[in-house]
Amino acid sequence: MLKTLDNALDLLTYFTREKRQWGVRELAKEMHVSHTVVYRIHATYERYGFVRQEAKTKKYELGFAFLEYGSILRDNLDMTQLIYPVMKKTADATRESVFLTWLDGTEGICLEIAESQQAVKYAFSVGTRTLLYAGASNKVIMAYLPPDVQTAIIGKGLLAKTAHTIQSEERLLDDLSRIREQGWAYSVSEYTDNVFGIAVPLFASDGKVTASLTIAGPDYRMPAEKVPHALEVLQAAKEEIQTYLQRIL
């Protein structure tokens, strides 16, 4: 019984993004088991909706039951519980606050904050909505949006948040192009006076930008020579968080 269950669970691991469909004999050969075993497992899974047979190729692929269970998992899973420990580690390493900004339509929204332990820090609130054309945390998201979405955002007007907010469409598009090319963003006093931001984009499994991770604080604590180290720490955090996002988004 345990061997049968082991084979049944092992079979599911062969369905990947790179290899979405399998024929019975093809999969049996790959698993080094009898094709009869694979056929019986498929028959059981198909009965419960976990696999389905594609009409043209007659090969098997994952069924819609996984969508239902995936939806239940996403509903039960507080994503920030997975991400916050990484943010806290980054905040401790840089001694600055770390922000998770989520893309919501044509705006950003602050989803989580790991605050700096220093007495003077950048104060912000979870749930605050932000404009995507100002500040590193926002522009690093906007840089990866499709051109038509960028145009729509610009078309609503580039209102100044500070004296340093970019209000020229040409300058903004040049800046977004540079951010996308280098893969990160840096700003000072663009969204809030005397506050710096260093940000990297975060992507869903389909490759679309979905959020940003940002280190921010008083600008006097982040001179140019400190930026490379802060960026290195931030990039490491990004890689760790991306592994979570690839699984759940």
C-alpha distance (Angstrom), angle and dihedral (degrees) to the residues before:
residue distance angle dihedral
M1 . . .
L2 3.82 . .
K3 3.80 90.9 .
T4 3.81 90.3 53.0
L5 3.79 91.2 49.4
D6 3.79 90.5 47.0
N7 3.81 91.1 52.6
A8 3.80 91.4 46.4
L9 3.80 93.3 52.8
D10 3.79 92.8 41.4
L11 3.80 89.7 54.1
L12 3.81 91.3 61.3
T13 3.80 92.2 57.5
Y14 3.81 90.2 66.1
F15 3.81 91.9 66.3
T16 3.80 104.3 88.3
R17 3.80 138.9 151.9
E18 3.79 87.9 -98.1
K19 3.82 94.5 47.8
R20 3.80 111.0 28.9
Q21 3.82 100.2 161.3
W22 3.79 134.2 46.5
G23 3.78 135.1 -175.7
V24 3.82 115.9 -137.6
R25 3.81 97.1 -114.0
E26 3.80 91.9 39.0
L27 3.80 91.9 54.8
A28 3.80 93.5 41.9
K29 3.80 89.5 56.1
E30 3.81 91.3 48.6
M31 3.83 91.9 49.0
H32 3.82 93.4 42.6
V33 3.80 92.7 -127.0
S34 3.79 135.1 115.1
H35 3.80 116.3 -76.9
T36 3.82 86.5 -129.8
V37 3.81 89.4 63.0
V38 3.80 91.8 50.3
Y39 3.80 91.7 46.7
R40 3.82 92.2 52.5
I41 3.80 92.4 48.2
H42 3.80 90.9 49.0
A43 3.80 91.1 48.9
T44 3.80 91.2 53.9
Y45 3.79 93.9 44.6
E46 3.80 91.1 47.4
R47 3.80 91.1 53.0
Y48 3.82 89.8 57.1
G49 3.79 95.9 40.4
F50 3.80 98.0 -108.9
V51 3.81 93.6 119.7
R52 3.77 133.3 18.1
Q53 3.78 133.9 -165.3
E54 3.78 115.8 -117.5
A55 3.79 109.1 -127.0
K56 3.81 99.0 -135.7
T57 3.79 103.4 38.5
K58 3.83 96.6 29.7
K59 3.80 86.0 -138.8
Y60 3.79 123.2 132.4
E61 3.80 127.3 -112.5
L62 3.80 134.6 173.1
G63 3.80 114.6 -71.0
F64 3.77 134.0 -131.7
A65 3.80 93.8 -97.7
F66 3.79 87.3 82.2
L67 3.80 90.0 59.6
E68 3.79 90.2 56.9
Y69 3.79 94.2 48.3
G70 3.79 91.2 42.6
S71 3.79 89.3 54.4
I72 3.81 90.8 51.1
L73 3.80 90.4 50.4
R74 3.81 92.8 49.7
D75 3.81 90.6 49.2
N76 3.79 91.6 51.6
L77 3.78 96.5 40.8
D78 3.78 118.2 86.8
M79 3.78 98.4 -153.4
T80 3.78 93.6 -159.5
Q81 3.82 89.4 61.9
L82 3.79 86.8 67.5
I83 3.79 96.5 41.2
Y84 3.81 101.9 40.3
P85 3.84 96.5 72.1
V86 3.82 89.0 56.2
M87 3.80 90.5 48.2
K88 3.81 91.4 49.0
K89 3.80 91.1 50.6
T90 3.81 89.3 51.0
A91 3.80 92.1 48.3
D92 3.80 90.6 51.0
A93 3.81 92.0 48.2
T94 3.82 94.8 49.6
R95 3.83 97.9 29.3
E96 3.81 88.0 -133.9
S97 3.81 133.2 104.9
V98 3.80 118.8 -89.1
F99 3.81 122.4 -149.2
L100 3.80 133.4 -163.3
T101 3.81 109.7 -151.9
W102 3.80 117.5 -169.9
L103 3.79 126.5 -155.0
D104 3.81 110.8 -118.6
G105 3.79 111.5 175.8
T106 3.80 105.8 -59.8
E107 3.80 94.9 -20.5
G108 3.76 138.3 68.6
I109 3.79 124.6 -124.3
C110 3.79 126.3 -161.9
L111 3.79 105.7 -121.5
E112 3.81 102.0 173.3
I113 3.81 141.3 2.6
A114 3.79 131.9 -160.4
E115 3.78 101.8 -164.3
S116 3.78 127.3 -141.7
Q117 3.79 115.0 -110.8
Q118 3.79 91.1 -138.4
A119 3.80 119.1 109.1
V120 3.81 92.7 -122.9
K121 3.80 111.7 52.4
Y122 3.78 142.4 142.5
A123 3.81 108.5 -84.7
F124 3.80 116.9 -146.1
S125 3.81 135.2 149.3
V126 3.79 132.8 -126.2
G127 3.80 108.7 -112.6
T128 3.81 95.1 33.2
R129 3.80 112.9 140.2
T130 3.79 119.0 -137.1
L131 3.80 139.0 -164.4
L132 3.79 112.9 -111.1
Y133 3.80 97.0 -141.0
A134 3.81 98.2 62.4
G135 3.80 130.7 63.5
A136 3.79 131.3 15.8
S137 3.82 95.9 -89.4
N138 3.80 91.0 56.8
K139 3.80 102.9 35.0
V140 3.80 92.5 52.0
I141 3.82 86.2 61.6
M142 3.80 95.2 42.8
A143 3.81 90.6 50.3
Y144 3.81 90.3 66.4
L145 3.80 97.6 44.5
P146 3.83 119.7 105.1
P147 3.83 114.4 -89.2
D148 3.81 92.8 -111.5
V149 3.81 90.8 56.0
Q150 3.80 90.8 47.9
T151 3.81 89.0 51.0
A152 3.81 91.2 50.0
I153 3.81 91.3 51.7
I154 3.80 92.4 48.5
G155 3.80 89.8 46.0
K156 3.80 90.2 63.4
G157 3.80 88.9 63.1
L158 3.79 135.2 -94.1
L159 3.78 101.2 -109.8
A160 3.79 116.5 -170.5
K161 3.80 116.1 -110.4
T162 3.81 89.9 178.7
A163 3.79 137.2 -6.1
H164 3.82 87.3 -88.6
T165 3.82 98.1 54.8
I166 3.81 110.8 119.2
Q167 3.81 108.3 -117.0
S168 3.79 99.1 170.4
E169 3.82 114.8 95.0
E170 3.80 91.5 -149.8
R171 3.81 93.7 50.5
L172 3.79 92.0 45.7
L173 3.81 93.8 50.9
D174 3.81 90.1 48.0
D175 3.80 89.2 50.8
L176 3.81 92.5 48.6
S177 3.80 90.4 49.7
R178 3.81 90.8 52.0
I179 3.82 91.6 47.7
R180 3.78 91.9 51.2
E181 3.79 91.3 48.0
Q182 3.81 94.4 51.8
G183 3.81 96.1 35.4
W184 3.80 98.9 -128.8
A185 3.80 141.7 60.3
Y186 3.79 136.0 -133.5
S187 3.79 127.2 -170.8
V188 3.79 140.4 166.9
S189 3.82 124.3 -157.2
E190 3.82 93.4 -16.4
Y191 3.79 97.4 122.5
T192 3.80 101.0 13.2
D193 3.80 126.0 18.3
N194 3.81 116.7 -102.9
V195 3.81 93.7 5.8
F196 3.81 124.3 119.4
G197 3.78 126.1 -155.2
I198 3.80 132.2 -164.5
A199 3.80 112.5 -172.9
V200 3.80 142.0 176.8
P201 3.82 128.1 -166.2
L202 3.80 125.4 -113.2
F203 3.79 122.7 -150.5
A204 3.80 137.2 -155.2
S205 3.81 120.8 -129.2
D206 3.82 90.6 -91.2
G207 3.80 90.3 61.5
K208 3.79 95.2 -109.1
V209 3.79 119.4 133.5
T210 3.79 111.0 -107.4
A211 3.81 107.3 163.7
S212 3.78 147.6 -11.8
L213 3.78 136.2 -124.4
T214 3.79 115.7 -143.5
I215 3.79 140.1 -173.8
A216 3.81 110.3 -154.0
G217 3.78 138.7 170.1
P218 3.81 145.5 121.5
D219 3.80 109.4 -28.4
Y220 3.81 94.3 -130.6
R221 3.82 89.3 67.0
M222 3.81 94.3 56.9
P223 3.81 110.3 57.4
A224 3.80 116.8 173.7
E225 3.81 94.0 -95.6
K226 3.83 91.4 59.9
V227 3.80 96.0 51.6
P228 3.86 97.3 82.4
H229 3.81 92.9 55.7
A230 3.81 93.1 45.6
L231 3.80 89.9 48.8
E232 3.80 91.2 50.1
V233 3.82 90.9 53.8
L234 3.80 90.6 46.0
Q235 3.81 93.2 49.9
A236 3.81 90.3 52.2
A237 3.81 89.8 52.2
K238 3.79 90.2 48.6
E239 3.80 92.0 55.1
E240 3.79 90.8 51.2
I241 3.80 94.1 48.0
Q242 3.80 92.2 45.7
T243 3.80 89.9 63.0
Y244 3.82 88.7 60.1
L245 3.80 94.4 45.2
Q246 3.80 92.8 49.5
R247 3.80 89.0 58.5
I248 3.79 100.5 44.6
L249 3.82 106.0 30.3
